[in-house]
């Protein structure tokens, strides 16, 4: 899976917010959410005041994990998109890279076809943002590598040998 929490910097956050703000408008949806697979809410847009974002993020991560288990039963790594249809509202879930989840809430004023089209474009934009954040984090981790990490027991023995 992944080792640690991805650090989202301020510029990343602005870019993410711009993508999901645009997605809500372009897909004619009610709201959009970015959640990581550990259940942390990263960003939200649209009509979000009536929804507890923390609970939503946790439940979405659990849903993706459970669906991942179902996928494995069928020999799939995971199912990258999920669609839940309700009487009044629908939920479209799309995985963004290995660690993020994009959720879009929409009603009868939009259509599944429009949502799928707009989510596909937003997913590509978000994936680039998260990939850049991961590259930056990997580069910083390499830069701050422990200088003693490469020393072996043999090196120590050689140092103290007469």
C-alpha positions as CSV (number, residue, x, y, z in Angstrom):
1,X,0.0,0.0,0.0
2,X,1.8,3.2,1.2
3,X,4.1,3.8,4.1
4,X,3.1,7.2,5.4
5,X,0.7,10.1,5.1
6,X,1.3,12.2,2.0
7,X,2.1,15.7,2.9
8,X,-0.2,18.2,1.0
9,X,1.4,21.6,0.8
10,X,-0.4,24.9,0.5
11,X,0.0,25.1,-3.3
12,X,-1.1,21.5,-3.7
13,X,-4.2,22.3,-1.6
14,X,-5.0,25.3,-3.8
15,X,-4.7,23.2,-6.9
16,X,-6.8,20.4,-5.5
17,X,-9.5,22.9,-4.5
18,X,-9.5,24.5,-7.9
19,X,-10.0,21.1,-9.6
20,X,-12.9,20.0,-7.4
21,X,-14.6,23.4,-7.4
22,X,-14.6,23.2,-11.2
23,X,-15.8,19.6,-11.1
24,X,-18.8,20.5,-9.0
25,X,-19.8,23.1,-11.6
26,X,-18.9,21.1,-14.7
27,X,-20.7,17.9,-13.5
28,X,-23.7,19.9,-12.2
29,X,-23.3,18.1,-8.9
30,X,-24.0,19.0,-5.3
31,X,-20.6,18.4,-3.8
32,X,-17.2,16.8,-4.2
33,X,-14.8,15.4,-1.6
34,X,-11.2,14.2,-1.7
35,X,-10.4,11.6,0.9
36,X,-7.3,9.5,1.5
37,X,-7.6,5.8,1.9
38,X,-6.9,6.1,5.6
39,X,-10.1,8.0,6.0
40,X,-8.8,11.6,6.3
41,X,-10.8,14.3,4.6
42,X,-8.4,16.3,2.3
43,X,-10.7,18.8,0.6
44,X,-14.4,19.4,-0.2
45,X,-16.4,21.7,-2.5
46,X,-20.0,22.6,-3.1
47,X,-22.9,22.1,-0.7
48,X,-21.1,20.4,2.2
49,X,-22.6,22.0,5.2
50,X,-25.2,19.3,5.8
51,X,-22.6,16.4,5.8
52,X,-20.2,15.5,8.5
53,X,-17.0,15.4,6.5
54,X,-15.1,13.4,9.1
55,X,-17.7,10.6,9.1
56,X,-18.0,10.8,5.3
57,X,-14.3,10.4,4.9
58,X,-14.1,7.4,7.3
59,X,-17.1,5.6,5.7
60,X,-15.8,6.3,2.2
61,X,-12.4,4.7,3.1
62,X,-14.2,1.7,4.6
63,X,-16.3,1.4,1.5
64,X,-13.3,1.4,-0.8
65,X,-11.5,-1.1,1.4
66,X,-14.5,-3.4,1.5
67,X,-15.0,-3.1,-2.3
68,X,-11.3,-3.9,-2.7
69,X,-11.9,-7.2,-0.9
70,X,-14.7,-8.0,-3.2
71,X,-12.5,-7.2,-6.2
72,X,-9.9,-9.6,-5.0
73,X,-12.5,-12.4,-4.8
74,X,-12.9,-11.9,-8.6
75,X,-9.2,-11.7,-9.3
76,X,-9.1,-7.9,-9.7
77,X,-6.7,-5.7,-7.8
78,X,-9.5,-3.2,-7.0
79,X,-12.6,-1.7,-8.6
80,X,-11.5,1.9,-9.5
81,X,-15.0,3.3,-9.7
82,X,-18.2,2.8,-7.7
83,X,-21.6,4.2,-8.2
84,X,-24.3,4.2,-5.5
85,X,-27.8,5.3,-6.6
86,X,-30.3,6.6,-4.1
87,X,-33.8,7.9,-4.3
88,X,-32.8,11.6,-4.2
89,X,-29.0,11.6,-4.3
90,X,-26.3,9.5,-6.0
91,X,-22.7,9.0,-5.0
92,X,-19.9,8.4,-7.6
93,X,-16.6,7.2,-6.2
94,X,-13.4,7.1,-8.2
95,X,-9.9,6.1,-7.0
96,X,-7.2,8.7,-7.7
97,X,-3.8,6.9,-7.8
98,X,-2.9,4.5,-5.1
99,X,-3.9,6.5,-2.0
100,X,-6.8,9.0,-2.8
101,X,-10.5,8.8,-3.3
102,X,-12.7,11.3,-5.2
103,X,-16.4,11.4,-4.3
104,X,-19.0,13.3,-6.1
105,X,-22.6,13.7,-4.9
106,X,-25.2,14.5,-7.5
107,X,-29.0,14.4,-8.0
108,X,-31.4,14.2,-10.9
109,X,-30.2,17.6,-12.2
110,X,-27.2,15.8,-13.5
111,X,-26.6,12.4,-15.2
112,X,-24.3,9.5,-14.7
113,X,-22.8,10.0,-18.1
114,X,-21.9,13.6,-17.5
115,X,-20.5,12.8,-14.0
116,X,-18.3,10.0,-15.5
117,X,-17.0,12.3,-18.2
118,X,-16.2,15.1,-15.8
119,X,-14.7,12.9,-13.1
120,X,-12.4,11.2,-15.6
121,X,-10.9,14.6,-16.5
122,X,-10.7,15.8,-12.8
123,X,-9.2,12.4,-11.9
124,X,-6.3,12.9,-14.3
125,X,-5.6,16.5,-13.0
126,X,-5.7,15.3,-9.4
127,X,-3.5,12.3,-10.1
128,X,-0.8,14.7,-11.5
129,X,-1.0,16.9,-8.4
130,X,-0.7,13.9,-6.1
131,X,2.2,12.4,-8.2
132,X,4.1,15.7,-7.9
133,X,3.5,15.9,-4.2
134,X,4.8,12.3,-3.8
135,X,7.9,13.0,-6.0
136,X,8.7,16.1,-3.9
137,X,8.2,14.1,-0.7
138,X,10.5,11.3,-2.0
139,X,13.2,13.8,-3.0
140,X,13.0,15.4,0.4
141,X,13.3,12.1,2.2
142,X,16.3,11.1,0.1
143,X,17.9,14.5,0.9
144,X,17.4,14.1,4.6
145,X,18.6,10.5,4.7
146,X,20.3,9.5,8.0
147,X,24.1,9.7,7.4
148,X,24.6,6.7,9.6
149,X,22.2,4.5,7.8
150,X,24.8,3.1,5.4
151,X,27.3,2.1,8.1
152,X,27.5,-1.6,8.5
153,X,28.8,-3.8,11.3
154,X,31.8,-4.6,9.1
155,X,32.5,-0.8,8.7
156,X,32.5,-0.5,12.5
157,X,34.8,-3.5,12.9
158,X,37.2,-2.0,10.4
159,X,37.2,1.4,12.2
160,X,38.3,-0.2,15.5
161,X,40.6,-2.8,14.0
162,X,44.3,-2.6,14.9
